[in-house]
Every structure is written in C-alpha cells, then in structure tokens.
Amino acid sequence: MIIFHLCTEKKEKEVERIAGEIGHGILKTGYGDLNKVLLGLCENKSLHKDIKLPLLYNMPEVLIFYKTEDEELDRFLDMYRETGLEGIKLKSIITPTNINWTLYELIEELKKESAFITQ
C-alpha cells in the first residue's frame, strides 16, 4: 500500500497509476488523518491518538510505503522519476518502530531528518 498526501492532482494521478502498475493499493490522506496511527491507516482500523495538532498546520507532501518489497520500491521511484514531475521530498517505509506513530509524528520526524540531511 502507498499512503500519500500530494499538492497537485497531476502528482496524485501519477502515483495512483504507478501504484496500480506495481500492484499496490493507495490511500490518500489529509489533515483529518494526522492524529491517526499508521497501523490503523494501513489496516483500515480506527486507531488514533489524542495529540494537539498545530492549528494552521501546512501538511507537506509525503509518500509512505507499507509492505513494499525493495524491488517494488525501486521500481516505483524509477517510474515516478520518469514522469518528470517535481520530486516528493518526504518518503518513508512503515517499520516496526514507526507503525504505532501517528501520521503527524511520522511527518514531523521526516521533516527533522530532511533538515538535518540538507544542512
């Protein structure tokens, strides 16, 4: 499964197309999903945490891969690059460490990691 939040319809359509080609389902997320636990999003369960979200949170673009083999991930990323669309900065795979985080917690961790890498 590929969980995503993207800012353009063109990117959404390409992610949906590529996911279909590699045999993965998709889940489009938004602000209302930020307090949901990743396991709940992945397994279609109602799991959430009561966390205080910033009132005017600008949700960044993000791609999250669940139960995706390395070859599938490489193929997805290669196919997305071939579209010529602007890259998606925040990407992650679901791990035993982050599966019980909320979508918001994962995004914030990815933002910290990205800032550290680009220093």
C-alpha positions in Angstrom: 0.0 0.0 0.0 1.1 3.5 -0.7 -0.2 6.2 1.6 0.3 9.8 0.4 -0.5 13.4 0.6 0.3 15.4 -2.5 -0.3 19.0 -3.5 -1.2 18.6 -7.2 -3.7 16.4 -9.0 -1.1 15.6 -11.6 1.1 14.0 -9.0 -1.8 12.2 -7.4 -2.8 10.7 -10.7 0.8 9.5 -11.5 1.2 8.0 -8.0 -2.2 6.2 -8.5 -1.1 5.0 -11.9 2.3 3.7 -10.8 0.9 2.1 -7.7 -1.6 0.2 -9.9 1.2 -0.9 -12.2 3.2 -2.4 -9.4 0.1 -3.9 -7.8 -0.3 -1.7 -4.7 -3.3 -0.1 -3.3 -3.3 3.6 -2.3 -4.6 5.7 0.5 -4.9 9.5 0.0 -4.6 11.3 3.3 -5.3 14.8 4.6 -5.3 17.0 7.6 -8.1 14.9 9.2 -5.8 11.8 9.2 -2.8 13.5 11.1 -3.8 12.0 14.5 -4.4 8.5 13.1 -2.0 5.8 14.0 -0.2 4.4 10.9 -1.2 0.8 11.8 -4.8 2.0 11.7 -4.4 3.7 8.3 -2.6 0.6 6.9 -5.1 -1.9 8.2 -8.3 0.2 7.9 -8.8 0.3 11.6 -9.9 3.2 13.8 -6.7 3.9 15.8 -5.9 7.4 16.8 -4.0 9.3 19.5 -5.3 12.5 21.2 -2.4 14.8 20.2 -2.5 18.5 20.0 -2.1 19.5 16.3 -0.9 22.9 15.3 -4.0 25.0 14.3 -2.6 26.2 11.0 -0.5 23.1 10.0 0.7 23.1 6.5 0.7 19.4 5.6 3.7 18.7 3.4 3.8 16.2 0.5 4.6 12.7 1.7 4.8 9.2 0.4 4.7 6.2 2.8 5.2 2.7 1.7 3.6 -0.3 3.6 4.5 -3.9 2.9 6.5 -2.9 -0.2 9.4 -5.1 -1.3 12.8 -3.4 -2.1 12.4 -4.2 -5.9 8.8 -2.7 -5.9 10.0 0.4 -4.1 12.9 0.9 -6.6 10.6 0.4 -9.5 8.0 2.9 -8.1 10.7 5.5 -7.6 12.2 4.9 -11.0 8.8 5.2 -12.7 7.9 8.4 -10.7 11.3 10.0 -11.8 10.5 9.1 -15.4 7.3 11.3 -15.2 9.5 14.4 -15.0 7.3 15.8 -12.2 8.9 17.5 -9.2 10.2 15.1 -6.6 8.4 14.3 -3.3 10.8 15.2 -0.5 9.4 13.3 2.4 9.3 9.5 1.9 9.2 6.6 4.4 8.5 3.0 4.8 6.4 1.6 7.6 8.7 -0.1 10.1 8.2 -1.9 13.5 9.5 1.4 15.1 7.1 3.8 13.4 3.9 1.7 12.9 2.5 2.9 16.1 3.2 6.6 15.4 0.6 9.0 14.1 0.8 10.3 10.6 1.7 13.7 12.2 4.5 12.2 14.2 6.0 10.5 11.2 5.8 13.6 9.0 7.5 15.7 11.7 10.3 13.1 12.1 10.8 13.0 8.3 11.0 16.8 8.3 13.7 16.8 11.0 15.6 14.1 9.1 15.4 16.1 5.9 16.5 19.3 7.6 19.5 17.5 9.1 20.5 15.9 5.8 20.3 19.2 3.8 22.3 21.2 6.3 
